[in-house]
Amino acid sequence: MNSSAHAARRVLAASLLASVAALAAGCSSGGSGAPTATVTVTKSGSGVTAPASTTPTTPASTTPAAPAECTTAGLHVAVGSSQGAAGTIYYNIDFTNTSSSSCILQGYPGVSLVSAGSTAGSQIGSDAKRNSATTASPITVPPGQTAHAVLAIAQAGAFTGSKCHPVTAHWLKVFPPDQTVAAYVSFTTQTCASTSVPTMHITTISAGA
């Protein structure tokens, strides 16, 4: 082998060694991979959650219940003042509240004359007819207070005997408005036994005695 060929091989070998060295250096420097990004987390506040604000609620106003209707058991029924005019006598029928709470009376009481003050008593004549000239309105009766209706009784002597058949009654049978239990009041008057003669009329309940 001549000297020129030998020199060429030495140059080629040196070039290969240089290339290998450069490749090794590149691999060692890149072995850690891509650079890692640094993330900074910032916390704000104290970490305590404030309670949600609430609006105070005002209790709904309640309307007191209206008084109940007066019952017969809670009333004292009596005949009050009277006055006469043109053959008719007018009597106050008083309803006094004997219960411990207010109650309401509204409308017409039912009134008739009977022969005895008990359920055994029989009615005499016709019952009191309603006076349509008065208007029914609710009357609140506090404990111990009184309301009234006006009972008009025509005198039996104003009618002829053949139509009236006069008799003496000794009791009033009174039903307070909307009640099915009657109160009996001792009361003596002359009346007509005939139911064809309208001897009595009753007004609606009014305030006071």
C-alpha positions as CSV (number, residue, x, y, z in Angstrom):
1,M,0.0,0.0,0.0
2,N,1.4,3.4,-1.0
3,S,1.7,6.3,1.4
4,S,-1.2,8.3,-0.1
5,A,-3.7,5.5,0.4
6,H,-2.6,5.1,4.0
7,A,-3.1,8.8,4.7
8,A,-6.6,8.7,3.2
9,R,-7.7,5.9,5.6
10,R,-6.3,7.8,8.6
11,V,-8.4,10.9,7.6
12,L,-11.6,8.8,7.2
13,A,-11.1,7.0,10.5
14,A,-10.6,10.4,12.3
15,S,-13.8,11.7,10.7
16,L,-15.8,8.7,11.9
17,L,-14.5,9.1,15.4
18,A,-15.4,12.8,15.5
19,S,-18.9,12.0,14.3
20,V,-19.4,9.3,16.9
21,A,-18.2,11.7,19.7
22,A,-20.5,14.5,18.5
23,L,-23.5,12.1,18.5
24,A,-22.7,10.9,22.0
25,A,-22.5,14.4,23.3
26,G,-25.8,15.3,21.8
27,C,-27.6,12.3,23.4
28,S,-26.1,13.0,26.8
29,S,-27.2,16.6,26.8
30,G,-30.8,15.8,25.7
31,G,-31.4,12.8,27.9
32,S,-33.4,14.7,30.5
33,G,-36.2,15.4,27.9
34,A,-38.1,18.7,27.4
35,P,-37.7,21.3,30.1
36,T,-40.5,21.1,32.8
37,A,-42.7,24.2,33.2
38,T,-43.1,25.6,36.7
39,V,-46.7,26.2,37.8
40,T,-47.3,28.7,40.6
41,V,-50.6,28.4,42.5
42,T,-51.8,31.4,44.4
43,K,-54.5,31.1,47.1
44,S,-56.5,34.1,47.9
45,G,-58.6,34.8,51.0
46,S,-58.6,33.3,54.4
47,G,-60.1,30.0,53.3
48,V,-63.3,30.6,55.4
49,T,-66.6,30.7,53.6
50,A,-68.8,33.5,54.7
51,P,-72.4,32.5,55.4
52,A,-74.9,33.6,52.8
53,S,-76.8,36.6,53.9
54,T,-80.4,36.0,54.8
55,T,-83.3,38.4,55.0
56,P,-85.3,38.2,58.3
57,T,-88.8,37.1,57.7
58,T,-91.8,38.7,59.4
59,P,-94.4,36.3,60.7
60,A,-97.7,36.6,58.7
61,S,-100.3,38.5,60.6
62,T,-103.2,36.4,61.8
63,T,-106.7,37.7,61.8
64,P,-108.7,36.6,64.9
65,A,-111.4,34.2,64.2
66,A,-114.9,35.7,64.1
67,P,-117.1,34.8,67.1
68,A,-119.4,31.8,66.7
69,E,-123.2,32.0,66.7
70,C,-124.8,32.2,70.1
71,T,-126.3,28.9,71.2
72,T,-129.4,28.5,73.3
73,A,-127.3,27.0,76.1
74,G,-125.1,30.1,76.2
75,L,-128.0,32.6,76.4
76,H,-130.5,33.7,79.0
77,V,-133.8,34.6,77.4
78,A,-136.3,36.9,79.1
79,V,-139.1,39.3,78.4
80,G,-137.9,42.8,78.9
81,S,-139.7,46.2,78.7
82,S,-143.1,46.6,77.0
83,Q,-145.4,49.3,75.7
84,G,-148.8,49.3,74.1
85,A,-150.3,51.1,71.2
86,A,-153.6,50.7,69.3
87,G,-154.6,47.3,70.6
88,T,-151.0,45.9,70.2
89,I,-148.5,45.4,73.0
90,Y,-144.8,45.4,72.1
91,Y,-142.3,43.4,74.2
92,N,-138.6,43.2,74.1
93,I,-137.3,39.6,74.0
94,D,-133.9,39.9,75.6
95,F,-131.0,37.6,74.8
96,T,-128.1,37.9,77.4
97,N,-124.8,36.1,76.7
98,T,-124.0,33.9,79.7
99,S,-121.0,32.3,78.1
100,S,-117.3,33.3,78.6
101,S,-116.8,34.5,75.0
102,S,-118.5,36.8,72.5
103,C,-121.0,35.3,70.1
104,I,-123.1,36.5,67.2
105,L,-126.9,36.8,66.9
106,Q,-128.3,37.4,63.4
107,G,-131.8,37.2,62.0
108,Y,-135.2,36.4,63.4
109,P,-135.9,34.3,66.6
110,G,-138.7,31.8,66.4
111,V,-141.4,32.7,68.9
112,S,-144.7,31.0,69.8
113,L,-147.1,30.8,72.8
114,V,-147.4,27.4,74.5
115,S,-149.5,25.9,77.2
116,A,-146.6,24.7,79.3
117,G,-143.0,25.5,79.9
118,S,-141.5,22.2,78.7
119,T,-141.4,20.0,75.6
120,A,-144.8,18.6,76.7
121,G,-146.4,22.0,76.1
122,S,-148.5,22.4,73.0
123,Q,-148.5,25.5,70.9
124,I,-151.4,28.0,71.1
125,G,-152.4,29.8,68.0
126,S,-150.0,30.7,65.2
127,D,-146.3,31.5,65.7
128,A,-144.9,35.0,65.4
129,K,-144.7,36.2,61.8
130,R,-141.6,37.9,60.6
131,N,-141.7,41.7,60.4
132,S,-140.1,42.3,56.9
133,A,-139.6,46.0,57.7
134,T,-136.4,45.2,59.6
135,T,-133.1,44.1,58.1
136,A,-131.0,41.3,59.6
137,S,-127.4,42.1,60.4
138,P,-124.9,40.3,62.7
139,I,-124.9,41.5,66.3
140,T,-121.9,40.7,68.4
141,V,-122.8,40.1,72.0
142,P,-119.9,40.2,74.5
143,P,-120.1,38.1,77.7
144,G,-122.7,39.5,80.0
145,Q,-124.2,41.8,77.3
146,T,-127.7,41.7,75.8
147,A,-129.4,41.9,72.4
148,H,-133.1,41.9,71.8
149,A,-135.9,41.4,69.3
150,V,-139.3,43.1,69.5
151,L,-142.4,40.9,69.8
152,A,-145.7,42.5,68.9
153,I,-148.8,40.8,70.3
154,A,-152.3,41.9,69.2
155,Q,-154.8,41.9,72.0
156,A,-157.3,39.1,71.7
157,G,-160.2,41.4,72.4
158,A,-159.6,43.1,69.0
159,F,-160.9,40.1,67.2
160,T,-164.4,38.7,67.1
161,G,-165.0,35.6,69.1
162,S,-165.8,33.4,66.1
163,K,-162.4,34.1,64.6
164,C,-160.2,34.3,67.6
165,H,-161.4,31.8,70.3
166,P,-159.6,33.6,73.1
167,V,-157.5,31.6,75.5
168,T,-154.8,32.3,78.1
169,A,-151.2,31.3,77.4
170,H,-148.6,31.0,80.2
171,W,-145.3,30.5,78.3
172,L,-143.3,31.8,75.5
173,K,-141.3,29.2,73.5
174,V,-138.3,31.0,71.9
175,F,-135.7,29.6,69.4
176,P,-132.6,31.9,69.1
177,P,-131.7,32.4,65.4
178,D,-130.4,29.2,63.7
179,Q,-130.9,27.1,66.9
180,T,-132.9,24.0,67.2
181,V,-133.2,24.0,71.0
182,A,-135.8,26.3,72.5
183,A,-135.8,28.4,75.6
184,Y,-139.0,28.7,77.7
185,V,-140.0,31.9,79.3
186,S,-142.8,32.3,81.8
187,F,-145.3,34.8,80.2
188,T,-149.0,35.2,80.6
189,T,-151.2,36.8,78.0
190,Q,-154.6,36.5,76.3
191,T,-154.3,35.2,72.7
192,C,-156.3,33.6,70.0
193,A,-156.4,29.8,69.8
194,S,-157.2,30.0,66.1
195,T,-154.1,29.7,63.8
196,S,-155.9,31.7,61.1
197,V,-155.5,34.9,63.1
198,P,-152.0,36.4,63.0
199,T,-151.7,37.7,66.5
200,M,-147.9,38.0,66.8
201,H,-145.0,39.6,64.8
202,I,-141.3,39.5,65.5
203,T,-138.4,41.7,64.4
204,T,-134.8,40.8,63.8
205,I,-132.2,40.9,66.5
206,S,-130.9,44.4,67.5
207,A,-128.1,45.4,69.8
208,G,-128.8,46.3,73.4
209,A,-131.5,45.5,75.9
